[in-house]
Amino acid sequence: METHFMPYRNSTIHYYRFGHGMEWLFCFHGYGTDGSEYEILESILGDDLTFIAIDFPFQGKTTGEEGVRWEGGGVGKGGRS
């Protein structure tokens, strides 16, 4: 498994790359986890696939410096703006 960082505006996006197959599969984790969750797939499918697993902002090693905008009526009652 390799770990990489990519700049985006004022943020840094972190992602994992593992496997070495000719076909690529992008993996997107759920809330409260990070891209390392998919490492288990390398031993099973790594000869056939290359995996890219991105850490979302506020998860794993990705830093989100772009700001967050909450619209009223969003998640939960009332939301924030």
C-alpha positions in Angstrom: 0.0 0.0 0.0 1.3 3.4 -0.9 0.1 6.7 0.6 0.0 10.0 -1.4 -1.0 13.6 -0.9 -2.4 15.9 -3.6 -2.8 19.7 -3.3 -6.3 21.1 -4.0 -6.7 24.9 -3.6 -6.0 25.4 0.1 -6.5 21.8 1.0 -4.5 18.6 0.8 -6.2 15.4 -0.4 -4.8 12.2 0.9 -5.3 8.9 -0.9 -4.0 5.3 -0.8 -3.0 3.3 -3.8 -2.6 -0.5 -3.6 -2.7 -3.4 -6.0 -1.0 -3.4 -9.4 -3.6 -4.6 -11.9 -4.4 -3.1 -15.2 -7.9 -2.1 -14.2 -8.5 0.7 -11.6 -11.1 0.8 -8.9 -11.9 3.9 -6.9 -13.0 3.3 -3.4 -15.1 5.7 -1.3 -15.4 5.1 2.5 -18.2 5.8 4.8 -18.5 8.3 7.7 -15.9 7.9 10.5 -13.5 5.8 8.5 -10.8 6.4 5.9 -9.3 4.9 2.7 -7.2 2.3 4.6 -10.4 0.3 5.1 -9.9 -1.1 1.6 -6.4 -2.5 2.2 -7.8 -5.9 2.7 -8.8 -6.1 -0.9 -5.1 -5.9 -2.0 -4.4 -9.5 -1.0 -7.5 -10.7 -2.7 -7.7 -8.7 -5.9 -4.4 -6.8 -6.0 -3.0 -8.8 -8.9 -6.0 -7.8 -11.1 -6.9 -4.3 -9.9 -5.2 -1.1 -8.8 -7.2 0.6 -6.0 -7.4 4.3 -5.3 -9.0 5.0 -1.9 -9.5 8.7 -1.1 -9.8 10.1 2.4 -12.7 12.5 2.4 -12.4 15.9 4.1 -12.4 15.7 7.9 -11.7 11.9 7.6 -8.3 10.3 7.6 -5.4 12.5 6.6 -7.2 14.8 4.1 -7.3 18.4 5.3 -10.3 20.5 4.2 -9.5 24.2 4.3 -12.1 25.2 1.7 -14.7 25.9 4.4 -18.1 24.3 4.8 -21.3 25.9 3.9 -24.5 24.7 5.6 -27.8 25.5 3.9 -30.9 25.9 6.1 -33.1 22.8 6.2 -30.2 20.5 5.5 -29.3 17.7 7.9 -31.4 17.7 11.0 -33.8 20.5 11.9 -33.0 24.0 11.0 -29.5 23.5 9.6 -26.9 26.3 10.0 -25.9 29.0 7.6 
